[in-house]
Amino acid sequence: MSPAAKPRKVDEKRQKRSASRLYAVQALFQMEQSGQSVDRVAVEFLDHRFGLAQDEDGTALVEGDVDLFRRITDEAVNWQGKIDQMTDRGLVAKWPIARIDPTLRALFRAAGAELVATETPPRVIINEYVDVARAFFPEGKEPKFVNAVLDHMAREARPEAF
């Protein structure tokens, strides 16, 4: 294997993991809006948004890491109460999680799932989900808000990492 092939493989793996995080946020949003179960939404995402799927414009979508996607969505549902409480503690008192944008709520739940149920370093999780926030809110202040709330959540969930 040439030295050039190794970084590309790592880059592809990172892209798949990043795509899975974005898809997980979308799936959690869809679950909340539609009232569908995690299994039903996951099947739809796996059938139509991974691999060779295309969006409405015919552009090929990035393949995701199926295992990471399933783990995030499943753990976000399993740990939702704890994650929402951690998120509430990271928000200002007048803005509980129920009052924030549903996309941000889904993002905090996905990130929270990784914080409580994976070994991924918290700083990686924060950076990845700030990037997801930039994808949804390219012009807004939301990425900075996400960074602050996730930093608080990460310090609560994994104080030993800081």
N, C-alpha and C positions, 0 to 999 in steps of 0.2 A: 504494500500500500504506500503510495507516495505521500509525502508530508502535506501536499495540498489537498488530498482527499479527506484527511482527518478533520480539518476545520470545517469543511463543507458539511460533513456528516453531523458534527456538533451543531452547526448552524441550522440544518434541517430539523434536528431534534428540538432545538429551541423554538423554531417557528411552529412546529406542530404543537408544542406545549403552550405557546402563547395563543395560538388559534383555539385550542381547547378551552382556555380560560375565557376568551371572548365568547365562544359558543355556550359555555356554562352560564355566563351572565345572561345571554339571550334566552336560554332555556328556563332559567329561574324566573326571569321576567315573564315569559310566556305562561309558565305554571301559575304565577300569581294572577295574571290577567284573565286566564281562561278557566282556572280551577281544575285543570287536568293534573293527573298524577305524574310523579317524576318518571315512572316507567314509560308512560305513554308519550310524554314529551321527548324523552331520551331516544325512543325508537324513531320518532319523526326526525330528530336531528341526525341520528346515525344513518338513516335512509336517504336523507335529502341534503345534508349540509357538510358531509365529510367526503373526502376522496375526490371523486370525479364530478361532484355536484356543481351546478352553476347557479349564479344568482339571476335576478330578473333580466339583467343586461347581457346574459350569456357569458359572463366572466367566470372562469374556473375559480372555485373557492379553495382556500388552503386546506389541505388535509390536516385533520387534528389527531391528537393522541387519544384514542378511544378510552383507554383505561383511566387516564387523568380526568377526562370529561365525566365519565361515570362516577369516579370517586368524588369529584367536587360536587356534582349535583346530588348524589346520594347523601354525602356527609352534610351538605347544606340543609337538607331536609331533616336528617337525623339530629343535627345539633342546632336547629333553627332557634329554639328558645334561648340557648346560651349565647349564640352569635348575636341575636337581636339585643340581648341585654348588654353585651360588650359594646355593640354599636351605640346603643343609647348612652352609655357612659362616656363615649367618645364625642358625642354631639352636645351642643349647648342645650341647657335645660328646656328652653322654649321650643326646641325642634326635635321631638322624639322620632324614632325611626318611622313611625306610622305617618308622619307629616312630610317626609322627604320624597323626592322624585323616585318613582318605582324602579327606574333604571339603576339609580344609586343604591337603592335597597337591595336589588338583586346582586349588584357588584359587591356590596359589603357582605352579603351572605356567602357568595362564592369565595371571596378572600378569607372570610372568617372560617369557612370549612377547611381551607388549607392551613390556616393558623392552628386550628385545634386538632386536625386529624392527619397531618402529614409532617414529614421531617424537612420539608423545603425551608431553607433559611428565611426568616421573616423579612429581611431586607430585599430578597428576591421577590417574595410575594408582593410587598409594597410596590416595588418598581414595576412589576408586571401589571398590577391592577391600576396603577397610575397611567400606564400606557393604554389600558382598556378604557379608562375614563377619557383620555385624549381622543380615542377613536369615536366615542359617543358624543363628546362635548369639545370639539376642536377649537372653538372660539371662547369658551367660557372659563370661569374660575373653578369649575368643578374638580379638575385634576389636583389643584392645590388643596382643596377641601378634602378630597379622597386621601391624599398623602397624610394630612394631619389626623384624620379619623383612624386610618389604618395604622399609623404610628402608635396611637394610643391603644388600639386593639392589640397590636403585636406586643407591646410592652406588658399588657395585662396577661395575654395568653402565654407568652414565652419570655418572662423577665430575664431568664438566664442568658438569652441571646444578646442582651444589651449591656 
